[in-house]
């Protein structure tokens, strides 16, 4: 497989992933970002732990969707993430769920 073929394949996989995201985002209430992944979930808990002077976060999600083009199944029943990095949890407002291009008159 040439570098061009690989790039074309990855571009197509990313496009498929974006389309899936667009189809499922309306099913979820929260966006969760860690240093390694992007998730959608309706149930998120974040706990801060400090041990030996180090602080880390434990993120638990149930019935989540994960942005990862290399996973054969992106819906996961339970997710547990331990991280020393930042965790961002945002509640999605219904207006945030509109994807550009779905609006009448937009040609993108």
N, C-alpha and C positions, 0 to 999 in steps of 0.2 A: 504494500500500500504506500503510495507516495505521500509526501507532506501535504500536497494540495488536496488529495483525497481525504486525508485525515482531517484537515481543516474544514472541508466541505461537510464531512460527517458530523463533526462537533457543532458546526453552525446549525445543521438540521436538528440535532438533538436539543440544542438550546431553544430553538424555535418551538419544537414540540413541547418542551418543558414550560415555556412561557404560555403557550395555548392552554395547557393543563391548568396552570396557575390561574389564568383568567377565568376558566370554567369553574374552579373550586373556591376562589377567594370569598365569594358571597356566603359560603357555608360556615365561615369562621368569624370569631370575634376579636382575636388577637394575632398580632404579628410578633414573632420572637426572633431576635437576631443574636447569634453568638459569634465568636471569632471564626468558627468553622462552618456554620450552617444558618439557614433561614427557614423558619417554620411558620405554619399557620395552625392555630389551635383555639378551642373554646374553653379549655381548662389549663391554666398555667399557675404554678407556684414557684416562687424564687426564695430560697433560703440562703442567708449569708452565714458562713462559718469562719471562725478564726481559731487556728491551731498553731502553736509554736511561733506566734508573731506573723503568720501568713494568713491572708484572707482569701477565701475562695467562695464560689457560688454554686449552689445545687439547684438546677432548674428541672422541674418535673412537668410533663405535659401528658395528656391523655387524648386519644383520638385526634392525632395531629397529621398534618401533611408536611413533608419535608422537601425543600428545593434541592434536589441532587439528581443530576441527569444520569448518573451511573447506577442508581438504584432501580431494580426492576419493579418494585412496588413502593410508591411514595407515601401511601397512607400507612401510618403506624399506630398501633394500639397504645403503647406506652413508650415515652421517651424520658431518659434521665441523662442530664448533661452536668458534668463537673468541670468548672473552668476557673482559672485565675484571672481571666480577661473580662472585659465589660460584657454585660448582658443588657439588651434593650428589649423592653416589652411595651408594645403600643396597642391600645384598644382601637379597633377600626370603627370609624364613624360610617354610617351608611353611605354618605357622600363620597368617602374614600374608596368605596367598592366599585365606583364607575371607572372603567378602563377607557383611556383615550382611544378614540376610534369607534367606540360603541355609541358615541353621541351623534345625533343627526347632524349632518352638514360637515362632519370632520372627514377629511380624506387623507389618511396617513399611511 
